[in-house]
Amino acid sequence: MYRVWNFVTNYSLLLISGALLALVWANVDAASYHHFVEFTLWDHAPIGHAHYDANGMVEHRTLTLHYLVNDVLMAFFFAIAAKEVWEAVILKNGSLRGKKAATPLFATAGGMLGPIAVYLGLAMVMGSDVFDAVKNGWAIPTATDIAFSYLVGRMVFGAGHPAVRFLLLLAIADDAAGLVILAIFYPSGALAPQWLLLSLGAAVAVFLLANWLPRYLDRGKQERPNSTWMREKLGFWPYALAACFSWFGFQEAGIHPALGLLPIVPTIPHADRAFGIFSEAESHLTDLLNHIEHLLKHPVEIVLFFFGLLNAGVEFSAISEPTWLVLMGLIVGKPVGILIFGVIGAHVLRLGLPAGMRTIDLLVVGCVAAIGFTVSLFVASVAFDAGPVQDAAKMGALFSFGAAAISIFAGILTRVQKQHL
């Protein structure tokens, strides 16, 4: 395992700072906070929140600060997540290829089905009125925040423990499933899937013209003149242009545009190896995909600060049933689901666990994975309209930080032996 501490620390501190500032601001002066969040940057803009006429057609769009961060700038965060998922799946030594990924994938399924079952089950117990009000938020507790979970996982297991690698595989797979859920179950408006042809066309065109064609022309030429010219003269700009078209296609299709860069990521030239999520060792890789990721590193950290600032501002008076449903889904459903499905994968199907990892470690991994925060906040913002239900669900996502303390206690209780690099 290569060191990722610097990035994770920066990411965590900025995001936490934004979230804490939002909480204080919203509880001191809620009116000014919400005015800031929904500040209009450009009315009648080509991008932004859609306003519909009587026939259900888009009349005009309004670009607000919230839309700029959540729907435009967060696309870079999801692009980085997609890059890690893509490499884990496509590379020969990818972490989500072959038998080594089988048990983590089973555990991931449990880590999503468990929270859904707890969330919806408790909602049904609370009555039909509560169930009807909260049922659309079933995906909120399925999320795992990779960076925070990794940070806590190192604290509990030590950087060299195989459970940390298991946790990373699970979190990457969880992210991949989460992207699919967002795209399918949480459209941002009326669906117009024909617009996805624009995204597909942009991806195919940039791959053929900027990736495949230079390599094809360079076949048999050791100096690779065409590929070198493309890299030195044009760099990432063809992919940035394609990303704009793809993002716009997602917006017009009614699919959440924060996912709009996903079709472009696989088209970018990448190395034949990867060291793991946000690894400093990847700075030694000179392929364009890793180069772009490292260019985005600091901007994305700043974006995450504003994401926390614009989404975590919830008044404590908003705490209600959705808060506890999200929280129970995370801190109960996650560990139980990961343990049960992990046992099925490792022992019933005999796929095994990594050497040095015990069965009871699955429970501790589940506790660590219960930190939903970033993606849970994001899903809450798209699952519910702005209002008390959304605010209450967001509070549950914020409270999932408590899973860190639970994880440390679970590690002590199960006598985890820390392993350092």
N, C-alpha and C positions, 0 to 999 in steps of 0.2 A: 504494500500500500504506500503510495507516494503522498507526500505532505500536501494538504489542501488548507492548512490552518489559516493562512493569511486571508485568503478570499472569504472563507466561511466567517471569520471574525468580522471582517469589514461588512459583509452582507448582513450579518446578524445585527450588528450595532446600528447600522443605518436604518434598517427596517424597524427595529425595536424603538429607536429614537422617534421615528415618524409616527409609529402607533401610539407611543406614550404621549407625545405632544398632542395628537388628535384626541385622545381620551381626556386629557386635562382641558383642552380648548372646548370640546363639546359639552363638558360638565360645568364649565365656568360661564361660557357665553354661547349657547347652542345656536342662536340666530345668526351670529356673525360667522360661526364655523360653517353652517350649511350654506350661507351666502357665498363663502369662499369656495366651497366644494363645487357648487353649481354656477360659478361665475362664467358668464357668457363671453367667449373669446371672439366668436364670429357667428352672427345669425345669417340664415340663408346661405350656408356654406355647402360645399360639395361633399363634406364628410361631417358626421356628427349624429346626435340623437334625431331620429326621424319623427316628423309630424305628419299625420295622415289626414286625408280629406274624407268626405262622407262615403266615398266609394272604396276606401281602404288603400288608396294610392298615396305614395309619398308626396306630400305637398312641398315640404322644404326640410332642411336639416339645420340643427343648431350645434355648433362646436362649443362644448363647455370644457372647463378645466378637468372635470371628472372624466369626460369622454376621452380627452387627449391622453390622460395617464392610463386609464383602464383599457381602452380599446385600441389606442395607437401605440403608445410607448411600451406597454406591457407585452406587445407582440415580440419585442426583442428578448424579453425574459423567456417566453415560451419557445422562441427560436433556439435559445441556448439549451433549454431542456430537450427540445426535439433533436438537437445535434448529438447530445449524449445518448438518447434512445436509439437514434439512427446508427451510431457507431457500435453500440452494444449489440445491435441486431445484425448488421451487415458485415462487419469485419470478421476475418477468419478467427481471430482470438477474442471476439466480442463476448462480453460478460453474459449476454442473454442468448447465447448459442449453445446448443448441445445439452448434454445431461446435467452439467454443472448448474444450469439455470432452472432445471425442472422443479426442484423443491422450492426455491424462492418464488417461482411463478405460481405454484400451488398456494403458497403462503400469501401471495398477493391477492389471489382470488378470495381467500378467507378474510383478508384484511379489508376487503371491499364489501363482501356479502354480510359479514358480521355487523359492521356499523349500520348497513341498510336495514337489517333485520331488527336491531335494537331500536333504531330511530323510528321506523314505521310501527313496530310492535308496541312501543311505549306510547306512541301517538294514538293508536287505536284504543289502548287502555284509558287514555285521558278523555275519550269521547269523540263522537263524530264531528263536532264543531272544530275541535282542535285538529283532528286528523285532516279535515278538509282545508284548514288554514295553512298547515305546514307540510302537506304531503309532497309538494313540489321541491322541497329542500332535501330530499332523500340522499342526494349525492354529496352534500356538504361534508358529512363526517367520513367520507371515503378517502379524503385527501391525506397525503403525507408530505410534510414540508421537508424536502431533501436536506437542505443546509442545516436547519435546526436539529433535525433528527440525527444527522451525522455528527454534529457537535456534541450532542448529549450521548450518543452511542460511544464516542471516544472516551467520554468521562466515565461511563459505566463499565465498558469492556476493556478500555485501553486500545491504543491505535493499532496494535498488532493482532488483536483477537479476530478469528475467522468470522465471528458474528457481525463484526463491523462491515466486512465485505458482503455478507449475506444481507444486511440491512440496506446497503447501497443498491444491490441488485433488486431488492424488493421495492425500494423507493423509485428507482428508474422505471420498473414495470408499472408501478402505481401511477407514475406521471403519464406514461403512455396511455394507460386505460382512461385516466382522467381527461386527457385531450380528446379521446374518442367520445366520452360521455358529454363533454362540453359541446362538441360539434353536433352530436345527434340529438341530445335531449334538451339543450338550452339554446335554441335559435334566438337571434337578437331582434328578429322582426318577421314579417311575412316571408315565407320561403319562396325564393325564386331561383331554383337550382341551376337554371341555364347559365347564370352568371359564373358558376364554378368553371365553365369552359374557359373563361378569361384567365382564371388562376392556373388551370391545366395548361392552357396555351402558353402562358408566360413561362411556366416551369419547363415545358418541352422545348420551347424556343431557346431559352438561355442555356439549357443543357447542350443542345445540338450545336449552337453557334459559339458558345464561350468555353465549352468543356470538351465535347466529343470531337468536333471538327478540327481544332488545333492538334489534338492528339493523333487524329487520323492522318492529317497532313505531315505529321512528324514521324510517322512509322518508318523505322529503319535509319532515322537520323539521331545519332547520339546527342547532338547539341540541342535538340528540341527547339528550333528557332521560333516556330509559331506559338507554341505553348509559353515560351519565355517572353515573347513579345506581348502576348495576351496578359500575362501576369504582371509584367513591368509597366506596361503602358495603360492598361485598362483596370487591372486589379479587381476590386470587388464591385466596381460601378455597374457592370452589366447585371449582376445579381441584385444590386440595390434597386435598379430600375424594374427588374422583373418582380421584386418583392412588392414594389408600389402597386403594380398591376394586380398581383395576386391578392394583396390586402384589400384593394378596392373591390375585387371580385367577391371576396368573402362578405364584405359589407353589403353589397347589393344583393347577394344571394340570401341574406338573412341569417347567415351563420356568424357566430361571434368573431368579429374581425381581429381580435387579439391572436387568433389562431392562423391569421392570414399568411404568415411567412412559412408555415410548415411545408407547403409543397415545394418551396425553393431550396430548403436545406439539403435534401438529397442530391440536388443538381450541382452543388459546389464541390470542386476537387478536394479530396480528402486523403490523408495518409492511410497506409495499410495497417496501421496499429494505433492504439489509444491507451492512455495511462489511467483513465478514470475521470470522473466528473470534476471539473475545475482544477485539475492537477497542475501544480507548478511545473512538473516534468514535461507537460505538453508544450511549454514555451520553447522547447528544443525542437519541436516539430514545425516545419516551415510550410506545410500545405496551406492552401488558401482558407479552408474551413476553420482550422485552428487559429490562423492569423485573424480572421474575422471575429472569432470568439474572444480573443484577447483584446481586440480593439473595443469590443462591446463591454468588457468587464467593468470598467469604472462607470461608464454611462448607465449600465443596468443597475449598479449599486445605488446611483442617485435616483433612478426611476423607482426603485423599491422603497426608498425613503418617502417619496411622494405618494406611492401606492399606500403605504402605511398611514400617511397623514390624511389622505382623502377617503380612506375606507374604514379606519378603525375608530373614528370619532362617534362613539355610541354613549348615550347617557345611561348612567347606572340604573335609572328608573325604568329602562327598557327591558331589564331582565324579566323573563317570563318563560312559559313552557318551551318555546323553541330553543332557548338557551340551554336548558337541561337536556333536551332531546339531542342536540348537536354534541354536547359534552359527553353524555352517556354513550352515544354512538361511537365517539372517539376513544374514551378511556376504558370502556367495557367491551364494546363490539370489536374494536381493533385487536386487542390482545387475545381475546377468546377466539376470534376468527382465525388469526394467524397461527395460534397454537393448534387448533383442531385441524386445519388444512395442512399445516406444516407436518403434523404427525402422520396424516394420511399420506402425504407425498413421501416423507422420509421412511416410514415404517410399513404402512399398508401396501403402498406401491413399490416399496424398497428402492426408492431413488436415493436415499441416504442424505446425510448432512455433511458439511465440510469437516475435514479432520480437525479435531480439537473443539468442536462445538457440541454441546449437550442438548438433549431434547428440551430440558427446562429453559434453556437459553431462548427458545422460541417465544416463550411467554414474555421474557424481558425485552426481546426485540419488538414484540407487539406493543409493549408499553411505550417504548421509544418512538415507534412509528405513529403513536396516537397524537403526536404534535402536528396538528393540521395547519394552523395559522395561515400562511400566505395563500395557498390554493383554496383552503376552506373559506377564507374571506372573499376571494374572487368568486367562487361558486355562489356564495350567499348573495353577492351583489347582482348576479344574473338570475338566480332562482326566484327571488322575490322582488316585487316593486318596492321602491323606497317607502319606508314606513315602519311601524312598530314590529312587524314580524321579521323584516329584514334586519333591523337593529338588534332584536333579541337573538337571532341566529348568529350574527356577527359576534355578539358577546360570548356565545358558546365557543366560537372559533378562537377568540382571544383567551378564554379560560383554559383552552387546551394546553397552554404553557404549563399548566399544573402537571401534565404528563411527565415533565422533566423530573420533578421531585418524586413522582410515583416510580419512575424508572430507576432512579438512584436507590430508592428503598427496596424495590424488587431485586435489584442487583445484589444488595447486601443480604436480603432474605434468602435468596437462592445461592448465595456464596459464589458469585462470579469471581473467577480468578483473572485479574487484569493481566493482559499481555501487551507489552510495549514493543515498539519497533527496535 
